[in-house]
Every structure is written in C-alpha cells, then in structure tokens.
C-alpha cells in the first residue's frame, strides 16, 4: 500500500512529479489522433465517392488500398509507412541536391495513422451512402440537381446518422492507436508512461494512471458522439 501511495505522490503536478508529463502525453496523443482522424475522414470521403461513382481504374485501386490496409496488422503498416515515407521524401529532395531532413514526429504520426484510418473511413462512409433511401436521390434528380449538388445537399446530410456510429468507433481506434507510435519513440501518453514507470519502477501505478486517462478521454468522446448522433437524427422516425 505504501508503494502505491509513493507512486501516486510521484504523479503530483509539481516539477518533481510526473503529472504534467502524463497530461502532456495525453494532449499529444489527442492531437495526433484528431489530425489522423481528420485526414482519414478526407481520404474516406474521396475513397467512398470513388468506389461508388468512379471509373473502373479508380474502383480497383481503392479496393486494393482498403483490402491491404484492413488485412495487414496496423503496427506493421505504421512501420512500413513511416520508414518508407521518410525514405521517399528524402529521396525526392535528394534529387534537388538537398540534405536529408528529420521528419517531425507529430506530422509523421498523423500521416501514418491517417493513412490507416482512411481505408476504414472509406468503407464506413460508403456503407452510409448506400443506406440513404434511393427515393431521396431520385427526388433530387427530378428537381434538376446535378451529381455534386445532390451529393452536397441530399446524400451527405442524409447519410450522417448512418455514418456517425462507425466514425465514432474509428475515432476511438485512432486515439488508442497512438499508443503504437511509442515504438517509433513519439512522446505520446504511452511513451511518457513507459519513461515514468522505468524511472520510478512504479509500473502498476503509472500504467493504471495512463489507462484511466484513456478511459476518461473515451467516455467524453462517447458522450459527444451520442449528442452529435441525436442531433443528426432529428426528424427521423
């Protein structure tokens, strides 16, 4: 019991404790997760539209992308995309006679996780678009709306109630997947927790604290997602 209290004392919000460091790690985790989720959402929008309305080449390319990303373990994908992406960028700038650059950790984390999120978002959004009653699409066309106007005014608003549950799950996955970036040395919550636990030998205390922080962030996210879903379902029987 005394070891537990001594571990808790180390997490006080002072210069001697690890409290601020853990909160800083949580902030970086949320920042990377939000950026990756936003990037994945953009990729998913274009991917879903391309799969539904694109040409044969676009559909086959997107099918290959989503199949590979959903089949390969995320940690393997993170390592491949991170190192391959960094090598590709340095190879391109090397053609112009520039020295290799150090990739920013936060931006690299957003790019890597966003690339993975994009494949899942593509399928979530595609399924939500297919769930929109076809009669609403036909009515929009009967009013003379073009494809883009129909997508913006009818399809996207109507598909939100179907997409939000899946997208909220993807947000939670993005938030938890930031822990995988610890293998690359990013200073997110899991990496800071490992450092704190290693320095103090209070492994149980610090990893329990990190788990509680992840849980609090997830509960807040679920509350906001439910509010957003209720708002999107207004007027739906």
N, C-alpha and C positions, 0 to 999 in steps of 0.2 A: 504493500500500500504506500509505503514511504517513497518507493521508487517511482510510483505513478505520480504522486504529488510533486516530486522533484522534476519529473518530466514536464508536468503542466507548468511549473514555475519557469522552466526554460522557454516557454512559449509566450511569456508576458510581453506586452508591447513596449519594450524598452530596448535600448541599444545592446543589452546583454542577452535578450531573449530572441526567439525565432518567430514571434507572432507576426511582425511586419513582413518578414521574409515570406512566410506562408501566404499571407494575403496578397503580397506582390506576385507570387507564383500563380495564385488563383486568378488575379487580374490578367496576367499574360496568357493563361490558359483560355479565359473567356474571350480575350481579344483575338487570339488566333482562331478559336472556334467560330466566332462571329464572322471573321473575314473568310474563313474556309466555307462556312455555310452560305454566305452571300455569293461567293464565287461559284460554288456548286449549284446554287439556285439559278444563276445566269446560264451556266453550262446546261443545266437541266431544262430550262425553258427552250433554248435553241435546239437541244437534243430531242426533246419531245416533239416540237414542231417539225423538225427534220425527219423524224421517224414516221410521223403521221402524214405529212404533206410533201416531203422532199422526194427527189428523184431516186432511182434505184441505187446509184453510187452512194448517195448520202445515207440512205437507209442501211445499206450493207456496212458502210464504215461505222455508223453509230451503233449498229448491232454488234459489231466486233469489239468496239470500245466498251460497251456496257457488259458484254459477256466476259471479257478478260478481267475487267476491274472487279466484277462480282464473283469471279472464280478464284482469283489469286488472293491469299491472305493479305490483310491490309498492311501488316508490318513489312512484308516483302515488297509490296508496292511502294511504301514510303521510302524504303532504302533505295529501290531502283530509281524512282522518280527524282529523289533528292540528288543522288550522286550523278545519275545520267543527265539531269537538268543542269547541274552545276558544270559538268564537263562540256555539255553542249554550248552553254553560254560562253564559257572561257574559250572554247574552240572558235566560236564566231568572232568574238572580239580579238582573238589572236590573229585572225586573217587581216585585221586592220592595223596590226602592229602594236596592239595594246597589251599591257601586262595583265595576267590573271587577276580576277577580283575575288574578294571574300563575300560570299552570299550572306545577306542579312538573315539571321535566324528566324525572326518573326515572319518576314516575307516568304522565306522558303517553306516554313510550316504552313502558312496559308495556302501557298501554291500546291504543296503536296497533298494536304487534306482536301483542298477544294477539288483537285483532280479526281480524287476518290469519291467525294460527295456528289460530283456531277453525274456519275453513272447511276447512282441510286435515285437522285433527283429526277433524272430523265424518265425513269420508269414510273415514279410516283406521279409526276405531272402528266405523263402520257395516259396513265390509267384514269386520272381525274378528268382529263379532257374527254376520254371515251365515255365517262359516266354522265356527261352532260346530255340531257334528252335531245334527241335528234330533231324533234319538232321545234325547239328554240332556234337551232341553226337554220332550219328551213324557213322559219318565220323571218329571220334577219335577212336572208337572201331574197325573200319575197318583197321586203321593203327596199331592195336595191342596194344593200350593203355589200361592199367588196370583201375579199377574204381577210385583209388586215383589219378593217373596221369591225367585221364580225368577231374576229379574234379578240380585239380590244374591248368592245362594248358588250359582247354576249358571252363568248366562250370563257375568257379569263375570270370575269366575276362569277359566272355560274359554276366554274369548276373549283373555286376556293373551298367550299365546305367539304368537298371530297379530298382535296389535297392537304388541308391543314393537319389532320391526324398523322398522315405519313410524314409530312415535312417536320412536324414537331418531334417525331421519333428520330429523324435524321439530325436534328439539332442536338438532341441528347447524345447521339452517337458521335457527332463531331466534337462535343465537349469532352466526352470520355476518351476519344481517340487522341486528344492532345497528349495524353499520358504516354502514348507510343513514341512521341517525339523525344522522350527522355533518352532514348538510345542514341540520338544524334547530339545530345549534350545541350538541348534547349533548356533555358531556365524557367520552365513552367512548373506547375504545382508539384507534380510527381518528382521531378528532378530536385527541386528545393527540399522536398520531404526526404529524399534519399540522402542529401547532403546533411540535413539536420540530424537525421537518425544516425548516420555514420559518425558525425562529430560528437554526439552525446550518448550514443549506444542505447537510446530510448526508442527502439524501433516500434514497439507496440503503440506507444503514446503518439508518436508523430504520424504514423500511418493511419491510426484511428482518427486523428485530427484531420488529416487530408481526406479520409473517407467522409467525414461529417461535412466538410466544406463542399465536396462534390454533391453530397445528398441535398444540402441546402440550395445549391445552385439548380439542381434538378427539380426540386419542389417548387421553387419560384418560377422556373421555366414552364412546368406543367400548369401552374395557376394561370400564367399569362396566355398559354396556348388554349386553355379552356375558355378564357374570356374572349379571345380572338375567334375561336370557332363558334361560340354562341352569337357573336356579332355577325359573322358571315352567314349564319343560318337564319337570320331574321326573315320572317315572311315565308319560310319553308315549312310545309305541313309535316 
